[in-house]
Structure formats: structure tokens, C-alpha cells
Amino acid sequence: MTEITRVLVADDHDLFRIGLASALAMYEDIEVAAQASGGRMAVRLAAELRPDVILMDLRMPAVDGLEATRQILEADPSARVVVVTVAAGRRMSRRR
């Protein structure tokens, strides 16, 4: 029996998020536990569902991926978050 990896996909771009979730769903050993269209939703779903892996976009309105990741890891230090973002040609910066 194959162990299933439960994944939460968090991205504010619907087409990318749904496409990535659909591609992952093609694998027998991956279950897309949920999709989040923003950081706030990702934090809530991560706490509620405790997925094995969270695929997190960095650039999202309101609560961005960095802040969402910080909140998720604060609540559950064992959470595994993988950053999946398109930032080609743009400099990433964090204003405080």
C-alpha cells in the first residue's frame, strides 16, 4: 500500500492554483487536501487540515506567503512549506 502525501496549494492566481492542483491529483500517492486563494485562508486551512506539505506562493494580497508561512510555522513548527512562486526578473523585497 502506498503512503499518500496530503498537499495544500496556496496561490491567489486561480488558473495556476487549479492547474497545479490538477497536475498533482494525477499522482496516486498525492492527495490535494485543499486549495487556498490567499495567505489568510492558507493559515486557516493548514491549522484545520494539517497537510503533509504546503505549496505556498509568496506574492498574494493582504497576507502574503512569507507572513502566512511565519504564522503556520509559529502554530506548527513541524509544518513543511515549499515556496512555489513566479518572480522572474523581479527583485523580491520585504518592507517592514
C-alpha positions as CSV (number, residue, x, y, z in Angstrom):
1,M,0.0,0.0,0.0
2,T,1.3,3.4,-1.0
3,E,1.5,6.2,1.6
4,I,-0.5,9.3,0.5
5,T,1.0,12.8,0.8
6,R,-1.6,15.4,1.6
7,V,-0.9,18.7,0.0
8,L,-2.4,22.2,0.5
9,V,-1.9,24.5,-2.6
10,A,-1.9,28.2,-1.8
11,D,-1.9,30.8,-4.6
12,D,-4.0,33.7,-5.5
13,H,-3.9,33.1,-9.2
14,D,-6.8,30.8,-9.9
15,L,-5.6,29.4,-13.1
16,F,-2.1,28.5,-11.7
17,R,-3.5,27.1,-8.4
18,I,-6.2,25.0,-10.1
19,G,-3.7,23.8,-12.7
20,L,-1.1,22.8,-10.2
21,A,-3.7,21.0,-8.0
22,S,-5.0,19.2,-11.1
23,A,-1.5,18.1,-12.1
24,L,-0.7,16.9,-8.6
25,A,-4.0,15.0,-8.4
26,M,-2.8,12.8,-11.3
27,Y,-0.4,11.0,-9.0
28,E,-1.7,8.1,-7.0
29,D,0.4,9.0,-3.9
30,I,-0.7,12.7,-3.7
31,E,-4.0,14.0,-2.4
32,V,-4.8,17.7,-2.8
33,A,-6.3,18.2,0.6
34,A,-7.3,21.8,-0.2
35,Q,-6.7,24.9,-2.2
36,A,-6.3,28.4,-0.7
37,S,-6.7,31.6,-2.7
38,G,-4.8,33.7,-0.2
39,G,-2.5,33.7,2.8
40,R,-5.2,34.1,5.4
41,M,-7.1,31.1,4.0
42,A,-3.8,29.1,3.8
43,V,-3.1,29.7,7.5
44,R,-6.7,28.6,8.5
45,L,-6.6,25.5,6.3
46,A,-3.2,24.5,7.4
47,A,-4.3,24.6,11.1
48,E,-7.6,22.8,10.3
49,L,-6.3,20.1,7.9
50,R,-2.6,19.6,8.9
51,P,-1.5,18.7,5.4
52,D,1.9,16.9,4.9
53,V,3.1,19.7,2.6
54,I,2.0,23.2,1.8
55,L,2.9,24.7,-1.6
56,M,2.9,28.5,-0.9
57,D,3.0,31.4,-3.4
58,L,4.9,34.4,-2.0
59,R,3.1,37.1,-3.7
60,M,-0.5,37.3,-2.5
61,P,-2.6,40.3,-1.4
62,A,-3.4,41.1,2.2
63,V,-1.5,38.2,3.9
64,D,1.4,37.3,1.7
65,G,3.1,33.9,1.5
66,L,6.0,34.9,3.8
67,E,3.7,36.1,6.6
68,A,1.4,33.1,6.1
69,T,4.4,30.8,6.3
70,R,5.5,32.5,9.5
71,Q,2.1,32.1,11.1
72,I,1.8,28.5,10.0
73,L,5.3,27.6,11.4
74,E,4.5,29.5,14.6
75,A,1.4,27.4,15.2
76,D,3.1,24.1,14.0
77,P,6.9,24.1,13.8
78,S,6.9,20.7,12.1
79,A,4.9,22.0,9.1
80,R,6.6,21.6,5.7
81,V,6.2,24.6,3.5
82,V,7.6,24.7,-0.1
83,V,7.7,28.1,-1.8
84,V,6.3,27.9,-5.4
85,T,6.3,31.4,-7.0
86,V,7.0,33.2,-10.3
87,A,9.3,36.1,-9.7
88,A,11.5,36.0,-12.8
89,G,13.1,39.4,-13.4
90,R,11.7,41.0,-10.3
91,R,13.5,41.7,-7.2
92,M,11.8,40.3,-4.1
93,S,11.8,42.6,-1.1
94,R,10.0,42.7,2.2
95,R,9.0,46.1,3.7
96,R,8.6,46.4,7.4
